[in-house]
């Protein structure tokens, strides 16, 4: 697999990248940065930190969008990912890595043109970079082998001030609308599926106790997130939004339930802007454009984490 990762690296994005970097038979061709969980400068810095911790070979990293396509009023919550996006990680060593000069959207189009039909693309943050690539080259989606994204809701159970919307789509609804309209087929890992497939806290504790550089990084970056999650009785354990999306891409056999539907994004509703709208009954008469993952093997995901951190 030849993989491009588009990401707004916060804590769970970092964990997803760690899974990819340690998966056999996979090459990360590029990482594109987008603002979301934290500022774009922090995102680029966080990507470099993950690559350094995992002792990864040089992977091109491209700066992308610093803001949504349209001005909006969404706000980051430092209680989720810390002020730096990695749980306020202390004592970071300096890095030798440097960001590429080419903008992310331009790089996405170029890479797709250089290897049409060969690249898999996963989006772990707002879809701004990918929407821009679709506008730069309307044929861009057809040149991507597979597109997987973490985002959206399937039953209006959101995690933003627009309570029906999930964060990544909420950050840039217009971008999500453009991407879902442009790609003939996508794979979606929703917020509700994340809520239903948490690691029990004893499993989290076991991973955090792994005595390696990667294990310590996992523990140190996730402390802020753990403290937040444990304040909510509705949360069943340690949540894994981006790692679950990455896991099903790396090993499709982990998927236990899914369905195909037409999906778009609400742009205008005062209380629903950014909600993913799913035509479960086919009433729009539109061809399904998204495979929605609703069930997966968390035991297999846990084994993937053990391998990555060990």
Backbone as CSV, one residue per row, in Angstrom:
resi,resn,N_x,N_y,N_z,CA_x,CA_y,CA_z,C_x,C_y,C_z
1,UNK,0.837,-1.193,0.000,0.000,0.000,0.000,0.874,1.246,0.000
2,UNK,0.515,2.196,-0.846,1.161,3.503,-0.882,0.174,4.511,-0.308
3,UNK,0.523,5.093,0.832,-0.431,5.850,1.633,-0.041,7.316,1.730
4,UNK,-1.055,8.187,1.604,-0.918,9.602,1.947,-1.819,9.856,3.144
5,UNK,-1.283,10.532,4.159,-2.029,10.855,5.375,-2.259,12.354,5.422
6,UNK,-3.522,12.764,5.445,-3.876,14.169,5.620,-4.364,14.326,7.053
7,UNK,-3.767,15.243,7.814,-3.965,15.198,9.256,-3.822,16.566,9.918
8,UNK,-4.536,16.729,11.027,-4.413,17.920,11.883,-3.835,17.494,13.224
9,UNK,-2.699,16.873,13.213,-2.200,16.033,14.313,-2.510,16.558,15.708
10,UNK,-3.467,15.863,16.316,-3.702,15.894,17.745,-3.299,14.535,18.291
11,UNK,-3.765,14.218,19.480,-3.325,13.001,20.162,-3.701,11.750,19.375
12,UNK,-4.963,11.630,18.952,-5.376,10.400,18.274,-4.822,10.321,16.855
13,UNK,-4.604,11.470,16.198,-3.938,11.458,14.899,-2.528,10.869,15.030
14,UNK,-1.818,11.306,16.071,-0.463,10.804,16.287,-0.472,9.284,16.442
15,UNK,-1.439,8.776,17.184,-1.527,7.331,17.376,-1.831,6.610,16.068
16,UNK,-2.693,7.204,15.247,-3.004,6.604,13.946,-1.768,6.552,13.056
17,UNK,-0.985,7.614,13.065,0.247,7.631,12.267,1.216,6.571,12.763
18,UNK,1.278,6.381,14.066,2.146,5.336,14.624,1.738,3.957,14.120
19,UNK,0.434,3.704,14.021,-0.033,2.419,13.484,0.434,2.247,12.043
20,UNK,0.341,3.313,11.248,0.731,3.220,9.841,2.228,2.988,9.692
21,UNK,3.023,3.687,10.496,4.481,3.604,10.353,5.023,2.228,10.717
22,UNK,4.266,1.458,11.500,4.747,0.145,11.942,4.023,-0.996,11.251
23,UNK,3.203,-0.682,10.248,2.450,-1.731,9.574,3.266,-2.321,8.438
24,UNK,3.390,-3.640,8.373,4.196,-4.243,7.307,3.562,-4.039,5.932
25,UNK,4.418,-3.884,4.938,3.955,-3.796,3.562,3.346,-2.467,3.181
26,UNK,3.597,-1.427,3.968,3.010,-0.112,3.704,4.112,0.932,3.594
27,UNK,3.959,1.852,2.666,4.857,2.988,2.527,4.059,4.269,2.672
28,UNK,4.450,5.109,3.618,3.831,6.428,3.736,4.546,7.344,2.754
29,UNK,3.842,7.714,1.688,4.441,8.509,0.623,4.527,9.987,0.987
30,UNK,3.579,10.469,1.777,3.550,11.892,2.142,2.581,12.083,3.290
31,UNK,2.792,13.169,4.035,1.860,13.596,5.070,1.542,15.059,4.801
32,UNK,0.251,15.371,4.719,-0.181,16.745,4.483,-0.853,17.278,5.733
33,UNK,-0.504,18.497,6.103,-0.943,19.091,7.361,-2.090,20.059,7.120
34,UNK,-3.074,20.020,8.020,-4.221,20.925,7.952,-4.545,21.396,9.364
35,UNK,-4.981,22.636,9.487,-5.368,23.154,10.793,-6.670,22.518,11.248
36,UNK,-6.774,22.245,12.549,-7.989,21.642,13.092,-7.878,21.487,14.593
37,UNK,-7.309,20.364,15.029,-7.127,20.149,16.461,-6.257,21.219,17.092
38,UNK,-5.324,21.744,16.308,-4.409,22.774,16.790,-3.986,23.616,15.589
39,UNK,-3.158,24.617,15.821,-2.737,25.501,14.738,-1.883,24.745,13.727
40,UNK,-1.784,25.302,12.524,-1.018,24.622,11.482,0.449,24.484,11.869
41,UNK,1.023,25.516,12.492,2.422,25.406,12.932,2.592,24.252,13.907
42,UNK,1.657,24.117,14.839,1.727,23.000,15.783,1.555,21.658,15.078
43,UNK,0.651,21.620,14.090,0.429,20.362,13.372,1.714,19.891,12.708
44,UNK,2.394,20.792,12.011,3.647,20.421,11.341,4.673,19.949,12.372
45,UNK,4.785,20.686,13.451,5.724,20.305,14.515,5.365,18.940,15.088
46,UNK,4.087,18.682,15.275,3.649,17.410,15.844,3.933,16.239,14.902
47,UNK,3.746,16.471,13.603,4.088,15.420,12.635,5.558,15.056,12.767
48,UNK,6.411,16.055,12.817,7.848,15.803,12.948,8.156,15.037,14.236
49,UNK,7.475,15.397,15.325,7.722,14.711,16.598,7.353,13.239,16.500
50,UNK,6.212,12.937,15.904,5.808,11.535,15.751,6.831,10.778,14.907
51,UNK,7.256,11.367,13.806,8.233,10.703,12.940,9.545,10.477,13.682
52,UNK,9.946,11.434,14.507,11.186,11.279,15.269,11.056,10.187,16.325
53,UNK,9.939,10.183,17.049,9.734,9.158,18.085,9.765,7.765,17.472
54,UNK,9.177,7.625,16.301,9.099,6.324,15.650,10.336,6.025,14.799
55,UNK,11.298,6.953,14.812,12.546,6.785,14.045,12.235,6.449,12.584
56,UNK,11.286,7.177,12.032,10.857,6.954,10.652,11.843,7.590,9.686
57,UNK,11.936,6.993,8.523,12.737,7.583,7.463,12.116,8.921,7.070
58,UNK,12.883,9.703,6.311,12.359,10.998,5.873,11.122,10.803,5.004
59,UNK,10.042,11.403,5.413,8.776,11.372,4.684,8.427,12.819,4.365
60,UNK,8.119,13.143,3.120,7.780,14.533,2.813,6.534,14.992,3.557
61,UNK,6.641,16.184,4.144,5.539,16.779,4.893,5.210,18.122,4.252
62,UNK,3.920,18.344,3.974,3.484,19.533,3.252,2.507,20.341,4.110
63,UNK,2.733,21.655,4.159,1.811,22.551,4.852,0.565,22.760,4.011
64,UNK,-0.582,22.699,4.668,-1.833,22.898,3.958,-2.592,24.107,4.464
65,UNK,-3.904,23.961,4.555,-4.789,25.079,4.865,-4.690,25.463,6.341
66,UNK,-4.610,26.778,6.573,-4.563,27.299,7.937,-5.945,27.632,8.478
67,UNK,-6.974,27.608,7.609,-8.318,27.974,8.034,-9.319,27.305,7.102
68,UNK,-10.595,27.285,7.445,-11.605,26.688,6.567,-11.745,27.451,5.260
69,UNK,-12.467,26.857,4.319,-12.717,27.525,3.047,-13.479,28.828,3.236
70,UNK,-14.427,28.858,4.168,-15.172,30.062,4.508,-14.890,30.429,5.956
71,UNK,-14.880,31.732,6.257,-14.697,32.121,7.667,-15.784,31.503,8.532
72,UNK,-15.380,31.030,9.700,-16.343,30.380,10.573,-15.994,30.703,12.018
73,UNK,-16.789,30.191,12.930,-16.649,30.552,14.339,-16.298,29.365,15.214
74,UNK,-15.820,28.263,14.616,-15.473,27.117,15.452,-14.244,27.426,16.296
75,UNK,-14.168,26.791,17.440,-13.070,27.031,18.372,-12.435,25.717,18.779
76,UNK,-11.131,25.753,18.947,-10.430,24.581,19.475,-10.628,24.497,20.978
77,UNK,-10.607,23.283,21.499,-10.734,23.074,22.936,-9.421,22.503,23.449
78,UNK,-8.608,23.320,24.149,-7.306,22.830,24.619,-7.421,21.711,25.640
79,UNK,-8.627,21.493,26.190,-8.802,20.394,27.136,-8.723,19.033,26.456
80,UNK,-8.926,19.001,25.127,-8.928,17.726,24.413,-7.505,17.304,24.042
81,UNK,-6.775,18.187,23.386,-5.446,17.833,22.880,-4.320,18.679,23.485
82,UNK,-4.633,19.511,24.458,-3.624,20.385,25.026,-3.347,21.575,24.118
83,UNK,-2.610,22.528,24.627,-2.317,23.720,23.850,-1.475,23.466,22.625
84,UNK,-0.643,22.413,22.644,0.241,22.118,21.509,-0.317,21.034,20.591
85,UNK,-1.474,20.464,20.940,-2.047,19.391,20.141,-1.588,18.012,20.549
86,UNK,-0.548,17.923,21.365,-0.048,16.627,21.827,-0.050,16.550,23.353
87,UNK,-1.122,17.030,23.944,-1.262,16.913,25.389,-0.251,17.707,26.167
88,UNK,0.233,18.827,25.582,1.267,19.655,26.208,2.498,18.810,26.546
89,UNK,2.998,18.154,25.508,4.137,17.249,25.660,5.377,18.012,26.124
90,UNK,5.996,17.592,27.242,7.165,18.328,27.743,8.456,17.863,27.073
91,UNK,9.447,18.737,27.104,10.834,18.377,26.763,10.956,17.716,25.397
92,UNK,10.413,18.353,24.384,10.574,17.799,23.040,11.997,18.031,22.546
93,UNK,12.623,17.021,21.995,13.949,17.239,21.404,13.817,17.996,20.093
94,UNK,14.853,18.706,19.664,14.808,19.386,18.370,14.767,18.370,17.228
95,UNK,14.273,18.787,16.092,14.175,17.897,14.938,14.999,18.441,13.779
96,UNK,15.498,17.540,12.935,16.232,17.954,11.734,15.302,18.077,10.538
97,UNK,14.051,17.674,10.699,13.137,17.594,9.560,12.674,18.990,9.148
98,UNK,12.399,19.135,7.862,11.921,20.404,7.325,10.706,20.173,6.438
99,UNK,9.808,21.132,6.455,8.598,21.030,5.653,8.927,21.325,4.196
100,UNK,8.198,20.698,3.286,8.390,20.926,1.859,7.840,22.304,1.466
101,UNK,8.376,22.859,0.380,7.932,24.178,-0.073,6.581,24.125,-0.768
102,UNK,6.240,23.002,-1.356,5.020,22.870,-2.142,3.788,22.856,-1.235
103,UNK,2.738,23.618,-1.544,1.519,23.562,-0.733,0.876,22.180,-0.791
104,UNK,0.171,21.823,0.270,-0.369,20.475,0.398,-1.305,20.108,-0.748
105,UNK,-2.240,20.991,-1.088,-3.213,20.657,-2.129,-2.528,20.451,-3.476
106,UNK,-1.535,21.266,-3.757,-0.779,21.117,-5.003,-0.028,19.794,-4.998
107,UNK,0.558,19.445,-3.852,1.282,18.178,-3.742,0.345,16.990,-3.923
108,UNK,-0.852,17.073,-3.358,-1.819,15.981,-3.516,-2.136,15.746,-4.984
109,UNK,-2.372,16.817,-5.728,-2.683,16.687,-7.149,-1.492,16.126,-7.908
110,UNK,-0.304,16.626,-7.609,0.891,16.133,-8.312,1.124,14.650,-8.035
111,UNK,1.040,14.252,-6.786,1.285,12.851,-6.441,0.265,11.935,-7.108
112,UNK,-0.990,12.368,-7.154,-2.023,11.556,-7.803,-1.767,11.443,-9.303
113,UNK,-1.280,12.503,-9.914,-0.980,12.466,-11.349,0.245,11.612,-11.646
114,UNK,1.185,11.582,-10.709,2.383,10.767,-10.907,2.099,9.275,-10.735
115,UNK,1.116,8.942,-9.899,0.797,7.530,-9.628,-0.705,7.311,-9.667
116,UNK,-1.345,7.528,-10.792,-2.804,7.400,-10.838,-3.265,5.984,-10.518
117,UNK,-4.259,5.879,-9.634,-4.812,4.587,-9.272,-3.988,3.786,-8.295
118,UNK,-2.905,4.359,-7.770,-2.012,3.606,-6.891,-2.024,4.095,-5.445
119,UNK,-2.487,5.304,-5.202,-2.367,5.910,-3.878,-3.645,5.759,-3.071
120,UNK,-3.478,5.389,-1.810,-4.568,5.387,-0.842,-4.450,6.659,-0.016
121,UNK,-5.573,7.305,0.223,-5.603,8.579,0.947,-6.486,8.436,2.170
122,UNK,-5.948,8.828,3.327,-6.755,8.843,4.549,-6.746,10.246,5.111
123,UNK,-7.926,10.725,5.505,-8.079,12.050,6.096,-8.447,11.897,7.561
124,UNK,-7.637,12.482,8.428,-7.831,12.374,9.871,-8.251,13.695,10.500
125,UNK,-8.484,14.719,9.672,-8.865,16.037,10.172,-9.885,16.673,9.251
126,UNK,-10.055,17.988,9.341,-10.924,18.687,8.395,-10.470,18.425,6.956
127,UNK,-11.427,18.479,6.035,-11.159,18.047,4.653,-10.752,19.197,3.732
128,UNK,-10.235,20.276,4.290,-9.933,21.470,3.504,-8.906,21.204,2.422
129,UNK,-7.792,20.560,2.758,-6.756,20.288,1.753,-7.307,19.449,0.603
130,UNK,-8.114,18.473,0.934,-8.620,17.552,-0.081,-9.656,18.244,-0.963
131,UNK,-10.467,19.113,-0.367,-11.406,19.896,-1.170,-10.662,20.798,-2.147
132,UNK,-9.586,21.418,-1.696,-8.794,22.278,-2.579,-8.184,21.463,-3.711
133,UNK,-7.716,20.258,-3.416,-7.172,19.397,-4.464,-8.249,19.045,-5.486
134,UNK,-9.468,18.802,-5.018,-10.581,18.497,-5.929,-10.890,19.681,-6.840
135,UNK,-10.728,20.885,-6.329,-10.982,22.061,-7.139,-9.820,22.343,-8.103
136,UNK,-8.609,22.058,-7.665,-7.459,22.237,-8.563,-7.513,21.271,-9.734
137,UNK,-7.933,20.041,-9.462,-8.010,19.012,-10.500,-9.296,18.224,-10.299
138,UNK,-10.343,18.512,-11.081,-11.604,17.803,-10.904,-11.497,16.290,-11.063
139,UNK,-10.420,15.813,-11.705,-10.228,14.374,-11.865,-9.435,13.752,-10.716
140,UNK,-9.040,14.584,-9.759,-8.234,14.082,-8.638,-8.891,12.889,-7.937
141,UNK,-10.183,12.929,-7.606,-10.767,11.786,-6.883,-10.684,10.478,-7.645
142,UNK,-10.806,10.532,-8.971,-10.759,9.311,-9.775,-9.357,8.708,-9.832
143,UNK,-8.351,9.497,-9.478,-6.967,9.019,-9.512,-6.520,8.409,-8.186
144,UNK,-7.379,8.491,-7.166,-7.072,7.929,-5.850,-7.660,6.521,-5.767
145,UNK,-6.832,5.579,-5.345,-7.257,4.178,-5.271,-8.353,3.977,-4.236
146,UNK,-8.172,4.552,-3.048,-9.152,4.429,-1.974,-9.069,5.666,-1.102
147,UNK,-10.226,6.140,-0.645,-10.284,7.302,0.231,-11.053,6.938,1.497
148,UNK,-10.386,7.085,2.641,-10.967,6.792,3.951,-10.910,8.072,4.770
149,UNK,-11.974,8.369,5.515,-11.923,9.550,6.381,-12.575,9.263,7.717
150,UNK,-12.017,9.885,8.745,-12.648,9.880,10.053,-13.446,11.169,10.153
151,UNK,-14.758,11.040,10.341,-15.564,12.236,10.471,-17.036,11.944,10.294
152,UNK,-17.830,12.905,10.702,-19.263,12.829,10.503,-19.986,12.061,11.589
153,UNK,-21.308,12.186,11.546,-22.180,11.446,12.456,-23.169,10.631,11.632
154,UNK,-23.625,9.532,12.199,-24.590,8.675,11.503,-25.949,8.652,12.198
155,UNK,-26.021,9.280,13.396,-27.310,9.372,14.089,-27.435,10.706,14.816
156,UNK,-26.734,11.726,14.291,-26.805,13.098,14.831,-26.307,13.194,16.269
157,UNK,-25.388,12.308,16.669,-24.779,12.335,18.005,-23.387,12.941,17.834
158,UNK,-23.317,14.282,17.906,-22.065,14.963,17.614,-21.220,15.229,18.834
159,UNK,-20.136,15.976,18.621,-19.217,16.319,19.715,-18.745,17.767,19.594
160,UNK,-19.645,18.659,19.107,-19.314,20.068,18.951,-20.458,20.908,19.501
161,UNK,-20.284,22.241,19.468,-21.365,23.127,19.914,-22.588,23.002,19.019
162,UNK,-22.391,22.616,17.731,-23.502,22.170,16.894,-23.659,20.689,17.214
163,UNK,-24.593,20.363,18.096,-24.555,19.067,18.765,-24.801,17.889,17.837
164,UNK,-25.257,18.147,16.611,-25.455,17.057,15.657,-24.235,16.829,14.774
165,UNK,-23.190,17.641,14.943,-22.032,17.602,14.044,-20.796,17.079,14.748
166,UNK,-20.008,16.325,14.010,-18.705,15.833,14.478,-17.631,16.866,14.149
167,UNK,-16.560,16.911,14.939,-15.582,17.999,14.893,-14.962,18.198,13.513
168,UNK,-14.447,17.147,12.879,-13.724,17.327,11.627,-14.604,17.944,10.540
169,UNK,-15.844,17.492,10.442,-16.754,18.055,9.455,-17.214,19.443,9.894
170,UNK,-17.447,19.617,11.175,-17.857,20.904,11.730,-16.833,21.995,11.430
171,UNK,-15.551,21.651,11.435,-14.500,22.650,11.192,-14.603,23.269,9.807
172,UNK,-14.974,22.484,8.808,-15.077,23.001,7.441,-16.169,22.247,6.697
173,UNK,-17.436,22.602,6.950,-18.533,21.887,6.300,-18.496,21.976,4.785
174,UNK,-18.110,23.148,4.245,-18.060,23.299,2.789,-17.046,22.342,2.175
175,UNK,-15.908,22.181,2.835,-14.895,21.255,2.333,-15.420,19.830,2.327
176,UNK,-16.079,19.432,3.411,-16.635,18.078,3.477,-17.696,17.874,2.397
177,UNK,-18.517,18.881,2.169,-19.529,18.799,1.115,-18.875,18.590,-0.246
178,UNK,-17.841,19.373,-0.533,-17.144,19.264,-1.820,-16.532,17.880,-1.994
179,UNK,-15.880,17.381,-0.952,-15.179,16.096,-1.050,-16.172,14.953,-1.236
180,UNK,-17.243,14.931,-0.462,-18.221,13.853,-0.597,-18.922,13.906,-1.951
181,UNK,-19.101,15.101,-2.475,-19.714,15.239,-3.790,-18.763,14.809,-4.906
182,UNK,-17.452,14.986,-4.685,-16.476,14.728,-5.747,-16.032,13.276,-5.816
183,UNK,-15.870,12.617,-4.666,-15.363,11.253,-4.668,-16.500,10.284,-4.992
184,UNK,-16.281,9.407,-5.946,-17.349,8.443,-6.280,-17.606,7.454,-5.164
185,UNK,-16.577,7.194,-4.329,-16.726,6.241,-3.231,-15.767,6.604,-2.110
186,UNK,-16.267,6.667,-0.894,-15.452,6.941,0.287,-15.781,5.919,1.360
187,UNK,-14.896,5.812,2.334,-15.135,4.973,3.515,-15.136,5.895,4.726
188,UNK,-16.182,5.799,5.537,-16.410,6.739,6.645,-16.393,6.022,7.988
189,UNK,-15.597,6.565,8.910,-15.584,6.106,10.298,-16.164,7.233,11.128
190,UNK,-17.359,7.060,11.643,-18.104,8.143,12.279,-17.756,8.293,13.759
191,UNK,-18.238,9.407,14.322,-18.065,9.646,15.747,-18.808,8.603,16.587
192,UNK,-20.015,8.229,16.179,-20.775,7.247,16.959,-20.076,5.887,16.962
193,UNK,-19.483,5.504,15.824,-18.748,4.233,15.781,-17.541,4.296,16.709
194,UNK,-16.912,5.459,16.782,-15.837,5.659,17.754,-16.332,5.417,19.174
195,UNK,-17.479,6.003,19.507,-18.027,5.867,20.865,-18.344,4.410,21.208
196,UNK,-18.694,3.641,20.209,-19.100,2.252,20.433,-17.932,1.268,20.418
197,UNK,-16.718,1.756,20.146,-15.571,0.852,20.026,-14.362,1.411,20.778
198,UNK,-14.573,1.751,22.029,-13.497,2.254,22.879,-12.675,1.103,23.446
199,UNK,-11.444,1.412,23.849,-10.658,0.466,24.641,-11.092,0.590,26.098
200,UNK,-11.394,-0.512,26.778,-11.611,-0.438,28.232,-10.386,0.177,28.907
201,UNK,-10.603,0.819,30.033,-9.498,1.546,30.660,-8.343,0.622,31.048
202,UNK,-8.629,-0.634,31.355,-7.516,-1.538,31.689,-6.646,-1.810,30.462
203,UNK,-7.240,-1.830,29.284,-6.435,-1.984,28.067,-5.603,-0.733,27.813
204,UNK,-6.214,0.438,28.008,-5.432,1.672,27.875,-4.240,1.648,28.823
205,UNK,-4.468,1.273,30.085,-3.387,1.262,31.080,-2.275,0.296,30.671
206,UNK,-2.642,-0.823,30.087,-1.626,-1.788,29.651,-0.773,-1.206,28.525
207,UNK,-1.399,-0.507,27.586,-0.636,0.114,26.504,0.260,1.231,27.043
208,UNK,-0.271,2.026,27.977,0.506,3.137,28.535,1.684,2.668,29.363
209,UNK,1.671,1.402,29.765,2.769,0.856,30.573,3.856,0.207,29.731
210,UNK,3.709,0.155,28.432,4.731,-0.462,27.581,6.014,0.363,27.664
211,UNK,7.141,-0.255,28.068,8.354,0.509,28.394,9.259,0.765,27.191
212,UNK,8.704,1.390,26.178,9.488,1.772,24.999,9.297,3.263,24.770
213,UNK,10.092,3.828,23.874,9.925,5.245,23.549,8.523,5.512,23.016
214,UNK,8.032,4.608,22.169,6.686,4.768,21.617,5.626,4.628,22.706
215,UNK,5.816,3.678,23.626,4.879,3.498,24.724,4.834,4.708,25.635
216,UNK,5.998,5.262,25.940,6.038,6.460,26.797,5.396,7.649,26.086
217,UNK,5.612,7.759,24.790,4.986,8.826,24.014,3.466,8.685,24.042
218,UNK,2.978,7.478,23.852,1.541,7.207,23.939,1.002,7.662,25.292
219,UNK,1.676,7.289,26.364,1.226,7.639,27.712,1.269,9.149,27.942
220,UNK,2.381,9.788,27.589,2.565,11.200,27.901,1.627,12.093,27.098
221,UNK,1.346,11.720,25.862,0.490,12.564,25.036,-0.992,12.377,25.327
222,UNK,-1.367,11.246,25.893,-2.793,10.943,26.063,-3.323,11.251,27.458
223,UNK,-2.474,11.742,28.338,-2.939,12.010,29.707,-4.058,13.054,29.736
224,UNK,-3.889,14.126,28.983,-4.905,15.176,28.958,-6.224,14.637,28.430
225,UNK,-6.161,13.853,27.357,-7.365,13.278,26.772,-8.033,12.314,27.744
226,UNK,-7.231,11.505,28.401,-7.804,10.547,29.361,-8.553,11.282,30.469
227,UNK,-7.943,12.329,31.010,-8.587,13.071,32.094,-9.912,13.663,31.640
228,UNK,-9.952,14.149,30.398,-11.199,14.707,29.877,-12.258,13.627,29.717
229,UNK,-11.896,12.511,29.099,-12.869,11.454,28.831,-13.467,10.887,30.110
230,UNK,-12.659,10.795,31.140,-13.146,10.189,32.373,-14.121,11.096,33.126
231,UNK,-14.289,12.328,32.661,-15.276,13.221,33.268,-16.688,12.956,32.748
232,UNK,-16.797,12.163,31.678,-18.093,11.938,31.047,-18.536,10.494,31.255
233,UNK,-19.595,10.273,32.018,-20.050,8.894,32.264,-20.541,8.201,30.998
234,UNK,-20.887,8.977,29.949,-21.348,8.358,28.702,-20.211,7.694,27.932
235,UNK,-18.971,8.068,28.245,-17.819,7.546,27.502,-17.390,6.214,28.121
236,UNK,-17.381,5.127,27.344,-17.157,3.799,27.912,-15.692,3.444,28.139
237,UNK,-14.763,4.264,27.654,-13.345,3.953,27.795,-12.522,4.928,26.988
238,UNK,-11.321,4.495,26.596,-10.429,5.368,25.843,-10.848,5.374,24.374
239,UNK,-11.202,6.545,23.854,-11.730,6.658,22.503,-10.599,6.740,21.472
240,UNK,-10.879,6.195,20.281,-9.855,5.997,19.258,-10.341,6.456,17.880
241,UNK,-10.773,7.707,17.728,-11.366,8.101,16.440,-10.449,7.831,15.249
242,UNK,-9.308,8.481,15.212,-8.422,8.335,14.057,-7.738,6.969,13.986
243,UNK,-7.310,6.378,15.111,-6.732,5.034,15.012,-7.700,3.997,14.445
244,UNK,-8.990,4.103,14.759,-9.942,3.146,14.193,-10.033,3.298,12.680
245,UNK,-10.056,4.549,12.207,-10.088,4.777,10.754,-8.836,4.206,10.101
246,UNK,-7.688,4.439,10.730,-6.442,3.905,10.177,-6.443,2.381,10.220
247,UNK,-6.941,1.804,11.287,-6.912,0.345,11.446,-7.714,-0.354,10.358
248,UNK,-8.903,0.161,10.034,-9.712,-0.513,9.014,-9.116,-0.345,7.631
249,UNK,-8.359,0.732,7.442,-7.645,0.893,6.175,-6.492,-0.116,6.083
250,UNK,-5.755,-0.260,7.182,-4.600,-1.159,7.186,-5.024,-2.622,7.100
251,UNK,-6.140,-2.958,7.722,-6.603,-4.348,7.747,-8.121,-4.374,7.592
252,UNK,-8.621,-4.408,6.358,-10.076,-4.419,6.139,-10.789,-5.598,6.786
253,UNK,-10.052,-6.663,7.123,-10.685,-7.803,7.792,-11.196,-7.438,9.183
254,UNK,-10.761,-6.293,9.719,-11.263,-5.849,11.018,-12.712,-5.376,10.936
255,UNK,-13.171,-5.043,9.731,-14.535,-4.547,9.565,-15.526,-5.688,9.774
256,UNK,-16.491,-5.477,10.676,-17.501,-6.490,10.970,-18.892,-6.102,10.497
257,UNK,-19.122,-4.813,10.265,-20.430,-4.367,9.776,-20.265,-3.039,9.059
258,UNK,-20.924,-2.925,7.908,-20.908,-1.668,7.161,-22.107,-1.638,6.233
259,UNK,-22.400,-0.449,5.712,-23.495,-0.303,4.754,-23.180,0.849,3.813
260,UNK,-23.776,0.794,2.629,-23.534,1.785,1.588,-24.722,2.737,1.493
261,UNK,-24.435,4.047,1.499,-25.494,5.045,1.429,-24.984,6.300,0.725
262,UNK,-25.937,7.107,0.287,-25.595,8.441,-0.204,-25.482,9.373,1.003
263,UNK,-24.363,10.112,1.071,-24.089,11.000,2.204,-23.716,12.380,1.689
264,UNK,-24.270,13.402,2.297,-23.889,14.777,2.007,-23.779,15.527,3.326
265,UNK,-23.622,16.860,3.272,-23.392,17.660,4.478,-24.354,18.838,4.492
266,UNK,-24.979,19.072,5.631,-25.844,20.232,5.811,-24.989,21.491,5.996
267,UNK,-25.275,22.523,5.209,-24.481,23.749,5.244,-25.209,24.936,5.860
268,UNK,-26.513,24.881,6.000,-27.266,26.080,6.328,-28.020,26.033,7.649
269,UNK,-28.261,24.883,8.200,-29.087,24.793,9.395,-28.462,25.473,10.599
270,UNK,-29.228,26.294,11.291,-28.697,27.006,12.457,-28.245,26.035,13.540
271,UNK,-28.950,24.921,13.670,-28.615,23.937,14.700,-28.008,22.670,14.129
272,UNK,-27.820,22.623,12.793,-27.345,21.382,12.169,-26.220,21.599,11.157
273,UNK,-25.691,22.812,11.042,-24.610,23.057,10.083,-23.431,22.125,10.374
274,UNK,-22.973,21.397,9.379,-21.872,20.462,9.560,-22.311,19.042,9.866
275,UNK,-23.617,18.816,9.974,-24.099,17.444,10.182,-24.020,16.670,8.868
276,UNK,-23.529,15.461,8.930,-23.594,14.596,7.761,-25.008,14.042,7.634
277,UNK,-25.555,14.177,6.440,-26.938,13.773,6.160,-26.894,12.486,5.346
278,UNK,-27.520,11.432,5.855,-27.424,10.099,5.261,-28.796,9.670,4.756
279,UNK,-28.844,9.311,3.496,-30.099,8.874,2.880,-30.245,7.361,3.067
280,UNK,-30.686,6.968,4.254,-30.767,5.549,4.585,-31.776,4.798,3.710
281,UNK,-32.844,5.464,3.306,-33.895,4.789,2.539,-33.757,4.987,1.029
282,UNK,-32.740,5.710,0.601,-32.567,5.936,-0.827,-33.600,6.864,-1.424
283,UNK,-34.145,7.778,-0.633,-35.221,8.645,-1.099,-34.737,9.707,-2.078
284,UNK,-33.434,10.056,-2.025,-32.896,11.047,-2.963,-32.743,10.476,-4.368
285,UNK,-32.728,9.172,-4.470,-32.485,8.555,-5.763,-31.056,8.685,-6.239
286,UNK,-30.129,8.978,-5.327,-28.714,9.116,-5.668,-27.976,7.809,-5.373
287,UNK,-26.975,7.518,-6.188,-26.163,6.324,-5.957,-25.394,6.459,-4.640
288,UNK,-25.254,5.376,-3.876,-24.450,5.443,-2.655,-23.020,5.888,-2.972
289,UNK,-22.502,6.793,-2.159,-21.143,7.293,-2.356,-20.231,7.044,-1.163
290,UNK,-20.783,6.440,-0.106,-19.996,6.223,1.117,-20.295,4.840,1.687
291,UNK,-19.227,4.134,2.043,-19.369,2.935,2.870,-19.215,3.367,4.316
292,UNK,-20.258,3.211,5.089,-20.263,3.625,6.493,-19.921,2.417,7.356
293,UNK,-18.828,2.526,8.104,-18.396,1.439,8.984,-19.145,1.560,10.306
294,UNK,-19.806,0.497,10.717,-20.560,0.518,11.969,-20.105,-0.528,12.981
295,UNK,-19.305,-1.479,12.552,-18.817,-2.498,13.477,-17.417,-2.930,13.113
296,UNK,-16.562,-3.104,14.106,-15.198,-3.556,13.828,-14.627,-4.290,15.024
297,UNK,-13.560,-5.007,14.783,-12.923,-5.871,15.776,-11.917,-5.058,16.578
298,UNK,-12.321,-4.616,17.778,-11.399,-3.821,18.585,-10.252,-4.664,19.135
299,UNK,-10.458,-5.972,19.259,-9.352,-6.830,19.667,-8.216,-6.789,18.660
300,UNK,-8.568,-6.792,17.381,-7.551,-6.675,16.350,-6.871,-5.325,16.365
301,UNK,-7.625,-4.271,16.675,-7.030,-2.935,16.782,-6.067,-2.885,17.967
302,UNK,-6.447,-3.515,19.069,-5.564,-3.533,20.242,-4.251,-4.250,19.912
303,UNK,-4.331,-5.363,19.196,-3.118,-6.075,18.800,-2.239,-5.199,17.905
304,UNK,-2.869,-4.403,17.068,-2.132,-3.472,16.203,-1.381,-2.441,17.054
305,UNK,-2.061,-1.949,18.082,-1.422,-0.975,19.004,-0.254,-1.623,19.732
306,UNK,-0.434,-2.849,20.214,0.652,-3.533,20.932,1.891,-3.627,20.042
307,UNK,1.681,-3.979,18.779,2.802,-4.102,17.849,3.466,-2.735,17.627
308,UNK,2.651,-1.702,17.446,3.184,-0.383,17.158,3.999,0.176,18.322
309,UNK,3.524,-0.032,19.551,4.176,0.541,20.715,5.337,-0.299,21.227
310,UNK,5.400,-1.542,20.797,6.469,-2.431,21.293,7.668,-2.449,20.367
